[in-house]
Amino acid sequence: MTFSMRDLDQALQGCGQKSGIEIWRIEGFKPVTVPKESHGKFFTGDCYIVLKTTASRNGSLHHDIHYWLGKDSSQDEAGAVAVKTVELDSALGGRAVQYREVQGHETEKFLSYFKPCIIPQEGGVASGFNHVKPEEHQTRLYICKGKHVVRVKEVPFARSTLNHEDVFILDTESKIFQFNGSNSSIQERAKALEVVQYIKDTYHDGKCDIAAVEDGRMMADAEAGEFWGLFGGFAPLPKKPAVSDDKTAESDGIKLFSVEKGQTEPVEAESLEKELLKTDKCYILDCGLELFVWKGRNTSIDQRKSASEAAEEFFRSSERPKSNLVSVMEGFETVMFRSKFDSWPATSTVAEPQQGRGKVAALLQRQGVNVQGLVKTSSSSKDEPKPYIDGTGNLQVWRINREEKILLEAAEQSKFYSGDCYIFHYSYPGEDREEHLVGTWLGKQSVEEDRASAISMASKMVESMKFMPAQARIYEGKEPIQFFVIMQSFITFKGGLSDAFKKYIAENEVPDTTYDAEGVALFRVQGSGPENMQAIQIEAVSTGLNSSHCYILHGNSTVFTWCGNLTSSDDQELMERMLDLIKPNEHTKAQKEGSECEQFWELLGGKTEYPSQKIKKDGESDPHLFSCTFSNGKTICQYRVVFIFICHVFVMIIYLGVTEIFNFTQDDLMTEDIFILDCHTEIFVWVGQQVDKKKKPQVLAIGEKFLKHDFLLENLSSETPIYIVTEGNEPPFFTRFFTWDSSKSAMHGNSFQRKLAVLTNKGKPLLDKPKRRVPVYSSRSSVPEKSQPRSRSMTFSPDRARVRGRSPAFNALAANFEKINTRNQSTPPPMVSPMVRKLYPKSLAPDLTKLAPKSAAIAARTALFERSRPTPQEPPTSPGLSEATNEAGAPNPTTETTGEESMSRIHEDSKEEEEAEQESSLPTFPYERLKTDSEDPVSDIDLTRREAYMTSAEFKEKFEMTKNEFYKLPKWKQNKLKMAVHLF
């Protein structure tokens, strides 16, 4: 396109360089900057340009341009502001989306910039910009409409204006009344309260009373009586509201017009296809409720101006002056526009106009204009998303075998098979309570029977915990970063172990590729740190190699490691760590790319060409929030504004409307509704406390339907991770998208009651709960320096899990004390299991070459046992694990104790010492003589404390138990077991 700097107005130069809102008012057909303190104040006789600049996650700037027309503005001003909007778009590179906003019919996106509402004032530039505030307050009546953004309109102050359907605000000099029609929704009432707060702060300096009047209350209520007294007394309201004259007319179907020299010509076609749009022309798409202007890439600025003027004339000629207009550029069409066509290519072939934007930037720079941000800057590829989850919690994992849950040992909890399904439960410390995450992992090769069982069992676990845990549905290959941080060292094997999988491959005569530790297997290692390591078994062929990754290959009693030429020392360190898990204590043969031995290629079936670029994963995009509402009647299907689809759940048909909420905040999450937060790489379904209990089991199906219909047309995968989050139990990886106040989720009542309590200061303030400790959020840290012990010196026996954070002395003791493989592996009741893996923020095991002598270890553990006390917040695992856990994972409590608590603690400690002294003075006997059926029983002993007379070795052997069981024992038994541990 041709662009002349002479066409650019001086007031528009240098705008749109940083995130925020910029506003201009048209004065004498020229734009004049509106100061920030006057943003949100509009006059009915004026026209405005509003520029919203947003910085996306990839570093580029996105622009939305709105031009607002007051109801009393002239046609000449409307034409002038439309032309200036085209100039502003050209100055920003020609890719901004333009919106025509008419007073009283603004788009929700525009209104979201000025929350809670805009209330245009009478007047305009002709009567002066600075209006004098009247000395006497005028009583005004407003009608409020909208559940997510509020449309406020002043209406006649008369009783006949009121109705049962809407919410009204009566603004008097000393008090503001909110009248709630009996048929109005709770959400509308809650949003209207935000308008009440705005009026109080703006027009009353925050000093006036507030009253809520419910439709149907008579004069007996004092505030209702005062309200009706202002209308001359109570009288019945009409059953139906008066017909509004502001409704936008509709046209017959969707019509496409081409614009040639300011004239519109209809485009005849059997169906709307993208191929109808020519790149050297402009078009108008008439959809009745809104109009679109489409501008081809090869059109001039004069053509675009002409198209905008034709659209304004189109409104006047079709008697639809109050309809909205959206103007888009070829290659940057909005979802709403694309949805109007019968077919649209999944990916646009038009490249981003960075070259054109660069030329515009160069022209502006010559005139001394700051062009920072005008041209897109690429974000660093090294920027990794943060997990936003505590990395020091407890983990339990079950493998699904049809209707059975098989609890995995700690050493096997991060080893998954692609043909199986798993349930994991992760608990970690939050601000004031224990947080929980229950999820399902569904392998790529798993069968539907196991998938259904896993999802059903996980849902029942969450329901049994009163919906407190966040719930996740995760597919293999689409795992979010939170999952890898929880697992820390994750391995995916081919094949499966479940009966359903074995039956499937037998019936379908599919080769069984289940991992064989003695056979040939190839693993690709990836990750960015010790807390986020993955080893994925792939097909053992040379085409599976990639120069950007490290690999582990074993077969024929030989283990190879292979490092691509593009890998770093950090990648190789991760490979060494994963080797400890796959083939510990095995001699390996290191292979470098380009100098492999023949045996290496023989295991892979011969040498062939392989790729050399990294495997690209989808990045996180800017989040979008949607509200989901249920209804049973007829609805209008308007894409992007209201989406309707049918959700089959439990043989019931549910109509679900989805509305996008722009510029969302925590206050937009209404407790009566269900919301979907779309982050592209993952989906969050938020469920309010006041949602009908019958709808809660359908929440997962709602998220799946949302993915299926792909409302933003961003090619979402049906296997995208879905999180289900309930109000009051939001995890930190959800709240990070908001400026979060946890006290708001803890309030009682519906949305209206909560906001009214805060607004009228009648609600009791929420007490600040003492924080247990600051959560330790694991980060994708780099591999430790070479001065630290290497992974190959940190091997562990396959008979026991590597537990991070233990002292060297305790590691030596625990090797004898713990015998994980000998424990009962039957599936316990949900959430109760000794198979709990304690996770720690660092993946560093102790240097075994620097272990303390046995005598020093015994002394250290003795001192620790004497001063250790169990904390009620921490679930136990084994008698000896509690102290190690406290050392490694949880800091000492910082809360102050009272004098009575201290005295009580001292008394308990002295009592324990006395019991320990008594235990040490008791005689010991062989276990056979202490049994009740012994042939030679011991006499003259306390039969209620029979085990106290056992030898330490026999006592330790008999009472090997979990930490949970240990602390349920009497004190004398605990002391006896401690003594046994000290000796061994």
N, C-alpha and C positions, 0 to 999 in steps of 0.2 A: 504494500500500500504506500501511497505518497503521503508524507507528513511534513507540514511546515510549522516552524516554531512560531510564526506570526499568528497561527490559528489557536495557540495555547494562551489562555487567559493568565495574566500575571498572578492572580490569587490562587490558581491551581498548581503552580509550579512547586516542586519539591514535596508534594503531599504523598501519603501512603508509604512512608519509609520505615515505619515502626508500627507495632500492634496498637490498636486503639480506634477511637472514633473521631472523625473530623467533620465539621458541619459548616455549610455556607448558606446564607440567605440571599435570594435574588433581589437586588436593589437597583432599579434603573436598568434592568436586563443584564446586570453584571453580578457575579458572585462576590459576596462579602463574608469574610470569616466570622463565625459566631464564637465568642469566647467560651471556654470550658464551663465556667460557672453558669452559663445560660443553656447548656445542653439539656434537652428534654423539654424546653419551653418552646411551644409552637403557637403561632398566631394564625387565626382562621383566614386572614386576608393575604397571607404570604405563601411563597414557595421556597423549598429548601432542598439542598443536596446533602446527603449523609453518606460518608465513606467509612466503611468498616474494614479495617486491615487486620488480618489474622496471620500469625506465623505458624506454619505447619511444622510437624516433627522433623521433616527432612531439611528444614532451614529456609525454604522458600516462603514468599509472602503471597497470600491470597486476598483478593479484594472483592467486596460486594458494594455496589453503588445503588443507593435508593434516592429517588427524587419525590418529595412529598408535596402534595397540592392541597392547600387549604380550601375549605368549601366556599369561601368568598373571594378566592383569587381569580384573576382574569385569564382569558384564553391566551392572551399574548404572553403573560408570565409563564403559563404552563408550557407553551411552545419554546420559550427561551430556556427554561430549566432543562427541558429534554435535550436541546442542542448542546448546552454546557455539559450535560452528563456524558454525551458522546465524546466531547473534547477531553474530559477527565479520563474516560476509558482509554482513549488513544495515548494520553500521557503515561498511563500505567502499563502500556504494552499491548492494549487491545484484547485482553483476556478476561477482564472483570465481567461479572454478571450484573445486569442493571435491572432495577425493579421500579415500577411506577406505583406509588402509594397515594391513595386518596383518603382524605380525612374521614374517619369512621369505618373504613374498609381496609385498613392496613394489614399487611401480611403478619403472620405470627413471628416471623424472623425479625422484621423491623421492630415490632413491639418489644421483643426480648432484649433489645439494646437499652431500653428505658424502663426497666422494671421498677416499681410494679405496674406503672401505667403512664400514659400521657393524657393530659387534660388541656386541650388547646384553649387559648384565651382569645377573647374578642379583640379585633383590631388588626393592624398590619403596618407595614413600613410607611404607608401614606400618612398615618396618624402618629408616627413616631415610634421608634423601637422601645424606648424606655417608658413604660406605662406607669403612671402614678397609682400607688395602692390606695383604694378608696378608704376613707376614714371610717365609714360604717360598713359592717359585715352584711353581705347579702345572703339570705337563706337560699340554698340551692338544693335541688334534687337530682341525683345521678342514678342511672341504671348501669349495672355491671354484668357483663357476660363473659364466660370463658372459664375453663378449668385449669389451664396451664398459663395462658397469658390473658390479661383482663382488658376488655374493651369497655371504656368508660364514656358515657354520653350524657350530657345534661338534658333533662326532660322537664316538661312543665311541672311546677310545684302544685299538684292537684291530686286529690284522692283518686280520681278516675284514672290516673296514670299507673297506679299500683296494680299488681296482679299476683297470682299464685305461682307463676312460673319462674320469676326472676328475682334477683337480689337488688335492693335499692339502698342508696346512702343519702341520708338527709343531713346536710351540713348547716347547723345553726350557729349562732354566735357563741353559745356557751357549751354546747354538747353536739356530738356527732352520733347519729342513730344509724344502725344497719338493720334494715327490714329484710328478713329472709322469707321469701315466698314458700308456701308449704310444699310445692313441687320442685323447688330448687335443690341441687345436689350439694352434698357436704363439701365437695371440692370447690364449687363455685362460692360457697359461703366463706371458706377459708381464704381463697384468693381475694375476695372482696375486703376482708379484714386488712390485707396488705395495703389496699387503697385507702382504707380508713386511717391507717398509720401514716400514709403519705400525706393525706389532707391535714391531719393533725400537725405534722412537722412542718409542712409548707405554708399553710394558711393560718395556723394558730400558734406558731412558735413552740409547739409541743405542749401547750397548756390548755387543755380542755377535757371535759368528761366524754366517756364513750359508753354507749349502751347498745345492746343487741336485742332486737324485738322479733319474736317468732310469730309468724302468721298463724292466727287463730286465738292468740291470747287477748283476753278482753280487758276492760278497764280495771279489773281487780289487781292486775300487775301494775306496779307504780310506774315503771319505765314505759310499758305499753300504753298506759293511760296518758302519760306525758306526750308520747309520740302521736297518738291519735288526736290529742287535744290541739296539736298544731295544724291538723287538717279539719278542725271544726267538729270533732267527735267521730266515733266509730260508725262505720256503715259497711255492709257486706260488699266484698269485691266481686267483680265479674268473674265468671267461671273460666272464660277464655281471654287471653290478652288481646289488646287491640292489634290489628294487622299493621305491621311496620311497612313504611313506604320506602325503606332503604334497601330492600332486597335487590340483588343484582339480577338483571334479566339473563335468560339463557338462550343460546342459539340452537338451531337444529343440527346436532352432530358436530363433528370436527371438520373444519374447512381450511384448506391451504391456499394462500394467495402469494403471488410473486409481486415485487415492487419494482416498477420501471419508471424512472423519472418522476417519482412522486405519485404515480398512479398504480392502483392495485388491480391485478388480473387473477381470476381464479385458476387453480391448477387442477385439471381434470385427471383423476386416477381412480382405479378400482379400489386400491388400498394404499395406505400411507407407508412408503418405504423411504429409507434414507437416501436412496439413489435419486429421488426426486429433487433433492437440494443441490443446486449447482454452486460451485465455490466462488463464482464471479457475480453472484446475485444475492439479494436480500429477500426474505420471505416473512409473511405474517401468518401465524397459525392461530386460528380462532377456535377456542375450546369452550366458548360460552362463559364459564366462570372466570376464565382468565385468557389473556392473549399473549402470544410469544412473538418476538422479532428475532429471526435467525439471520446472522450476518456471515457471509462467506469470507474465507481467508483472503481472497484476491479482490475484495471490494475496497473502494476508496472511502475516505472520511465523508466526502460529500454524499456518496451513496448511503452511508449509514445514517447521516443526519436526515436525509430524505426519507429513509425508512421509518425513523422515529416520528417525524412530522406526519407521515402517512398514517401511522398508528394512532396518533392523537386525533386526526381527522376521522379515522375509522370509528373511534369511540363516539365522536359527536354525531356522525351520520347514522350510527346504529342505535342511538339513544341508550348507550351504556357508558356514560361518563364516569361511573363509579367503579368500573371493573379494574382489575389489576393487570399490569403489563410486565413481562419479564423478557429482557433482551439478552441473548447469548451469542457467543462467538463460536464459529466452526472449530471443532476439536475440544471445546470446553463446555459442552452442553450439560445442563443440569439433569438430574435423575428425573425430575418432573417432566421435562421436555422430551427426553428419550422414551419415556413410558407411553407417550401419546402415539407412537408409531407402532405399526404391526410387527416390524422387524427392525432391529438395529444391531450392527456388528458388535460382538462382545468386546473387541479391542479396536480402538480407533487407529486408523492408519496415518492420521495427521500428527506430525511431530510437534512438540511444544515449541512455541514461537520464541525461543530464547534469542535467536539471531536478531529478530525484529526488536525485541526488548533491549538488546544490547545497543542497537543503532539509536533508539530513542534515548537511552541512558547517555550515550556519547554526546548527542545534541544538547541534552540538558546540562551536562557537565561543562560544556563550552560556555554556557551562560552563568556558570558559577553555582548551579543547583546541586545540592547533595543528593547523590544517586545511590547511596548505600541501601541495599535491600531490594533495589529494583530488579536486578538480575539475580536469578536463583543461585544460591550457593549450595553445593553438595555437602551433605553431612558426612562426618567421618564414619568409615565403615567399622572402626574399632569401637564405636559407641554401642555398648551392649545394654539391653534393658535390665533393670533391677528387679529382683524377685519380690521385694517388699513383704517378706515373710520371715518370721523368726526361725533361725537355723539350729536351735538347741532343744527341740522338742523330742517327744517319744513317738515311735512308729510301730504300727502293727499291720501285717499284710496277710491276706487270705487268698488262696487260689480256689477258683470255682470249679467244682466237678459236678455238673448238673445241679441238683438241689442241695449240694453239700458245700460247706466252707471248710477248707483245710488250712489251718494256721501254719504259717511258715516260720521256721527257726530264724533267729536274728541274722545268721550268716547267709541265708537264702532270700532275704526280703527284697533285695534289689536285683534279683535275677529272674527275669520274666521270659516266658515262652510266647512266641508270636501266635501260636494256635490256642492259647488259653486266655481266660479273663481273670482279673484280680480285683479285690477290694482292699483299699488301704485306709487306715485311720491314723491321722497325725494330730497330736495334741501339742500345743506350745503355749508359753506364757504370754498373755495379753496385758493390757494396762491394769485391769482390776480383776481379771478372772482368767481361767484357762480357756484358750481358744481351741476349736476343733475343726478339722477338715476331713470329711469322708468322701472318698472318690472311687470311681471304677475305671480300670484300665482295660480296654478291649483290643486284643491283638488283631492284626490284619488277617490272620488265617483262622481266627476263632469262629465257631459256628453260632448260629442265631440262638440256639437253645441255651448255651452258656452265657451269651450276652444278655438275654432276657432275665436269666436267673441272677446275674451280677447286679443289674440295675434294680431289680426288685428287692434283693437282699440289702443293698446299700440304702434304698429308700426306707426300708423298714428300720434299719439302724438309726437313720436320722430321725424318723418319726418316734422311735422309742426314747430318744434324747430330747423330745419336745421341740424338734426342728431347730435346735441350737447350732449344730454344726453347719458350716457351709458345705454344699455338696457339689462334686465335680464329676463330669462325664468326659473321659479322655480316651482318644483313639491313638493307637500306635502310629508314630510318625508325625503326630500333631501335638505332642506334649508341650505344655507351656513351661516357662522357666521355673515356676514355683514347684512343679513336679520334680524336676531334676535337682533342685536344691534340697528337697525333702529326701530324695533317694541318695543323693551325693555321689555314689558310684553305681551307675545303672548299666545293666547288661541285658541285651535282648537276644535270646537264642531262637533259632529256627525250630519249627515244629511245635508239638504240644504234648501235654501229659494227661489231659482230661479224657474221660471215657467217651464223651460226645465227639471230640476231635478224632479219636482213634476209630470210632465207628464210621465217621464221615469219610475218612481216607480209605477205609476198608470197603465201604459200599460203592464208592466212586472210583475205586482202583487207582487212587492217587499215590505216588511214591511217598514214603514216609521219610521226610528230611529232618526229623527231630535230631537235635544236637547230640553228638556222640563224643565224649571227652577223649576217646581213643582214636577217633577217626580224623578225617581231614576237615578243617573248619577255618574260615577266614573272618576276621573281625576288623571293622573300621573303627578307629578311636577318634573321638571328637569331644569338644568342650572348651571351656576357657579358664578353668581353674580346678583345684582339688575339690571344690564344693560343687562342681558341675561337670562330672566326667561321664562319658557314655562310650560303650563298646557295643556295636551293632553287628551281629553275624550276617554276612551277605554271602552270595553265591561264590564258591571257591573257584573263581576263574580270573584270569588276568585282566579282563575288561572291567572288573570291579575295582581295580586300583585307581588312584587319583594322586597326582603329584602334590596336592595340597593337604594330604592326610597321612597319618601313620597307621600301620596295620599290624595285626598279630596273626600268624599262620602256624597251625600245628597239624601234624600228621606223620605217621610212620615213626613215632617216638621222637620226633624232632620238632622244635619250636623255633620259628623264625620271627624276627621283627623287621619291618620294612618302613623306611622313612622317605617320603617324597622330597624332591629337591626344593619344593616351596614351603616346607614345614620349618617351624622354629624350634628352638631349644625347649620352649614351653610345651609345644605339642609332643615332643619326644619324652618329656618328663611325665606327661599324662599317660602316654603309652606304657611307660615303666610301671606306673601305679596300677593301671588296669591289668597289666601282666601279673601282678601279685594276686589278683582275684581270679583270673582265668587259669593260669598255670603257675601257681606259686612254687618256689624252690626248684624250678626247672632250669636246666642249662639252655641258653638261647643262642641263636646265631643271628647276629645283626647284619641286615642287608641295606645297602644304600642304593638309591635309584641309579641305574646305569651300570652297577657293578654286582649284579646278582649272580649267585651260583646256579648251576644247572638243576640241582635238586629242588631249589625254590620254584623254578618254572615248571618242573615236572609235577609238583603237588597241585599247581594251578592249571594243569592240562595243556601247558605250552604257552609261549610268550606271544602276545598280540598287542595291538595298539590300545591305549587307554587314555581317558581325558586328563587334563591338567588344570582344570579350573575348579574353584570351590563350589560346593553344593549350596545353592542359594535358598534361603528360607524367607518366608514372608515376614516383613517387619510390621511393627505395631503402627497403626494409623491413628489419626485423630478420632477420639471416641464420639459416638452419637447416642443420645438417650431417646428411648421411645416409651410411650405410655400404652399399656394394654388394657382395654375395657371390654366387658362382656355385655351382650345384649341378646334379645330374643326376637326382636322385630325386624322390619325392613331397614336397611342401611344404604347409604350412598357410597359407592366405591370410588374414591377420589385418590389416585395414586400420590404417594409422598405426603399428602395431607391426612387422609384417612384410608387405611388399607383394611380390606375385609378378606378373611379367608375362613375356611371351614376346618375345624379341628375335631377329629374323631377320637374321643376318649371315652372308654367304658360305654360304648354304643350310644353315646349322646352327641348331638350336634351342637357345637358352641360357636357362636359368631364372635370373633375377636377383632376389635378395631385397634389399629396401631397408629399413633400420632407422634411425629418427631417433636422433641422439645429442644429449642435452640437456646444456646448460652445458658445451659442448665446449671443449677446449684443444688445443694442438699435440700433446700426448702421445696424443690419441685417434686421430691419423693413423697407422695401422699400415702398415708398409712392405709387407705382403703383400696389402693390400686396395685397393679403389678407393672414393673418397669423393666425394660431391656436395655442394657448398656452394651453397645456394639463397638468393640475395639478392633475389629477385623481378624486379629489372630485369636481372639477368644470372646465369648459372649457371657455376660452376667445377667441373670434373671433375678431381680430384687422383688421380694414379696413383703408387703406391708402387714403389720400386726392385725389390722382390721379386715383383711381379705377373708372371704368366706372359706371356712375350713374344707368345704367340699371341693373347692377349686385348687387347693394346695397340691393334691396328688397329680394334677394336670400340668404343673408348672414345667416339668422337663419336656413334655410334649409341645408346650408353647414355644420353648426355645428351639426345638427341632423344626417346628413349622416356620419359625422366623428365619432360620438358616435356609430352609427349602425354598422359600419365596424370595429371599435375597432382595430385600426392599431397597437397598442402596445400589443395586445392580453392580456390585463389586466382586462378583464371581466367588462368593463365599463357598467354602467346602462344607458339605453336610457333616464332615468329621471334625469341624472346628470345636475346640473345647468349650463346654458349657458349665458355668458355675451357677448354683442356686443359692442365693443369699437371703436370709430372713432379716427383717428389721430388728435392730437391737443386737445382732450378731454379725455385723459386717466385718470381714477380715481386712487387714491393712492393704492388701493388694486390690481391694475394691475401693476403699475410702480414699486412696491416693488420687483419684480423679476428681475429688471434691475438696473444698475447704471444710473439713469435717469437724463437727461438734457432737461428740458421743452422747452428751446429755439430752440432745433433742430426741434421739431414738429411745431414751429411757422414760420419756413422758407418757402419761396415760391419756386415754380418750381418743376421739377422732380428730381429724385435722383441724376442724373448726374449733373444737373445745380447747385444743392445745394452744392455738394462736390467740384465742380470746383470753385464756388464762394469763398468757404473757403480756398481752396488750393492756389488760385492765389491772395487772399486778395483783390478781387474786390467786394466782397459782403459787404454791409453795416452791421456793427455790430448791433446785436439786443440789444435794450435798456432794461435795467433791470426794469421791471415794479414794482411799489411799492406793497409790500405785504400788504394785508388788515389785516391779523393777522395770527398767527400760528394756523393751524387746531388742534382741540382737538380730538385726536383719542381715542375713548372709548376702554378701556381694560377690560378683563374679571376679574375684580377686585373681591376681596373676599367680603363677607357680612360684613357690618360695625360692629364695636365692640358693646358689649352689653350696653356700656355707652350711646350709641345713642338711640333715641326714637325707640321703636319697631314698627313694621309695623301695628299692630292692633290698635295703637293709631293714625294712619295716614289714617283712612278711609275717604271716600268721598261719597257724595250722588250719587246715580245712575243717577241723573238728570244732572250732570255736570262732566267733565273730571278732573282727578287729574293732575294739571299742576305743574311741578317741577320748583323750583327756585324762586318762588314769596316770597315777604316779608309778614310777618304776617298781617300787616296793610292792604296790598292790598288784601289779601285773604278774609278779612272781607268785604271789599268794593265790590270785584268782585262777591261775592255770591249774592248781590242784583242787581248788574249792569248787569251781564250776565244771559240770559235766553235762553240757547242753544236749548232746546226742542221746543221753540215757533218760531224758525227761519224757513224760507222757505227751505224745503229740496229738492226742485226740482233740477234736474241735471243741473249744469251750463256749460258754454263752457269749453273746456279743459283748464287746468292750471289756471282757474280763479274761486276761491271759497273762501267763508268765513270759510269753515270747514277745517282749517289748525291747526294741532297739533304741538305746539312748543316743541321740545325735548331738554332735558338738560343733561349734563354729569353725574349727580347724581340723584338717584331715591329716594331722601329724601324729604319728605314733612315736613312742619313746625310743631312744637309742639303746638297743639291748646290750651294747658293749659297755654301757655306763651304769648298769644296775647296781644298786646298793647291796652290801652283804646281807645275808639272811637275818643275822642278829639285828642289824639296823632296821630292816624292814619290819621285823616283829615289834621292835620298840616304837617305831613310828605308828604302826597300826594300833598298838595298845593305847598310846596317848590319844589317838583320834577316836577310838571307840569310847574312851572315858568321857570325852567332851561332846560327843555327837548326840544329837537328838533329832528324831524324825520330824519333818515339817508336814503339816496337813495338806499343803498344796501339791506336794510331789508324790505321785503314785510310785510304790516300791517295785523292785524287781528281784533282789536277793539280799540276804543279810549283809554281805560284804560290799554290795554295790552302792548302798546309800551314801557312805562317806565319800566314795570316789565321785559320785554324782555331784555332791555338794561342792567338792573341790573344783571340779572342772566346769560345771554348767551354771550354777546359781551362786551369785554373790551373797554375802551375809546380809540378813535383814537390816535395814537402816531405820526402821520405825522405833521410836522410843518406848520403853516399857515403864509402867508405873511401879511405885515402891512395893505394892502388894504383890504384883506379878513377879518381881525380883525375889522377894522373900519366899514366895511359893516355889519358885524354881530352885532356890538354894536348898529348901527343905527336901524337894524331890531328889536333888543330886546327892544330898547326904544320906537319904534313905536308900538310894541305889548302892552307895558305897558300903553301907552296913550289910545289905543283902549279899554283895559280892564277897565281903569278908566271911560271912556265914557260909557261903558256898565253898570257899577255899578250905574251910576247917572241917568239912564233912568227910567221912571216910568214903572210899570208892569200892565197888564190887563189880564182878563180871556181870554182863547183861543177862546171862542165862539164869543167875540167881535172883535177879530183880523181876523176872517175869512172874505173872500170877500163877501159871501152871508149872512152875519150876519144881523139880524133885527135891531140891535143897534150898528153899526160899530164905532170904535174909530176914531176920526178925529185928525188932526194936528200931524201926525206921519210920519216918513220916510217909505213910502210904500215898498221901495226896501229892507228894513230891518225889515219886519213885525215880524219875530220870535224873534227879540231882545227885544221886549216888553212883551214877555211871562213870566209867572212865572217859576221859576227854575224846579219845579216838573213837570209841563206840558211840558216844553222844553225837559227834560230828557226822559220822556215817549215817546214823539213824535219822538225824534231823536236818538233812540237806533240803532246803525249801526256798521258796521265793521270798523276796523282801516283804511282800504284802502279808504272807503267812507269818513271817518272823515277828512283825510288830503286833500281831494278834495274840502272841504268846504271853503268858504271865511274865512279870519282871524277872523272877528267878530263873525261868527257862531261857530268857534272852541273855542273862548274864552267863549262864552255863555255856550257851552256844558261842558267845563272844570269847570265852576262855578257850574253847576248843579251836576257834579260828586263830587265836594268838599263837597257839602251839604248833599249828600246821600252816 
